[in-house]
Amino acid sequence: MTEQDPVRSSIAAEDWLPVQQSLLRGLNHSLSNRLASLSALTMLIEGGDRLDSRMQDALSADVERLGGLLELFRALPGPAVSRREGARFGDALQRAGALVAHHPECRDLAIASVVEEPDAPPVTLATEDATRASVLLLLAVARAAASPAPLRITARAGGDGWLYVTAELEGASCAQITQSAEHGALERFAAAEGGRLTCPAGDVAEAAGRLTLALPGLGLTRGR
């Protein structure tokens, strides 16, 4: 395969497109809000009004948020897939957390922490697929909670050369997680990559719902 040859995504288009459309709706909603706010401030300036310090702070904040939204539009994976390489999930999880916060059903989501442990191995994966898989993982767990709660995410090594990415949320139901479309998409992705997906059952009233994506590390897949 040459560098110009297309690389096929391990996540089927029919699994990703509905998620992508929801994220785009959420990003467009946030973008419209920012533009409306900037438009109102612009009208004040054009009308000869001087902006007080509070309005100046609001203007600066809106410009900063607008720049952040543009970055997220760029980070949202489209149909193109780059070459498979040693992808690290820490960056992908950070991007996914920022994107999922704009999902129409996850606006109240709070990311408590995203931790990539130093020994977490890279995986042989296109960067775009690492981001897609991270988004699916977070959505599957976040949408299963009865009420908003902080989401904790870790990427770690298991001592066996595998990468384990876990999303954990208080009040999330394992039954709801496993019934979600995102779980199904992630399960197919894991199978295509020689990995596995686990959601341990238990007393969800007293324990957090956890979903773990396990993938073989780069050292195990090199030379396949």
Number of C-alpha atoms within 10 A of each C-alpha: 7 6 8 8 9 12 14 15 20 20 21 12 12 9 17 20 13 13 19 19 12 16 23 19 15 21 22 15 14 16 17 13 14 19 14 12 15 18 12 10 18 13 11 13 12 9 9 8 11 11 14 9 9 9 12 13 12 16 18 13 13 17 16 12 15 19 12 13 20 12 12 19 15 10 16 17 17 14 10 10 17 17 19 16 14 17 21 22 28 23 16 20 26 18 20 25 23 16 23 25 20 23 22 15 15 17 12 15 20 15 19 12 13 18 17 19 12 9 13 22 25 21 26 22 22 20 21 23 21 24 26 26 25 28 27 23 26 27 26 26 29 30 19 22 19 11 12 18 18 15 20 18 26 19 25 20 20 14 9 9 19 21 26 22 24 24 24 21 24 23 21 26 25 23 15 15 24 19 13 17 16 24 23 17 19 26 20 19 23 20 13 13 18 12 18 18 23 15 19 11 12 13 11 15 11 9 15 19 27 22 25 20 22 22 24 22 25 20 14 14 14 11 6 4
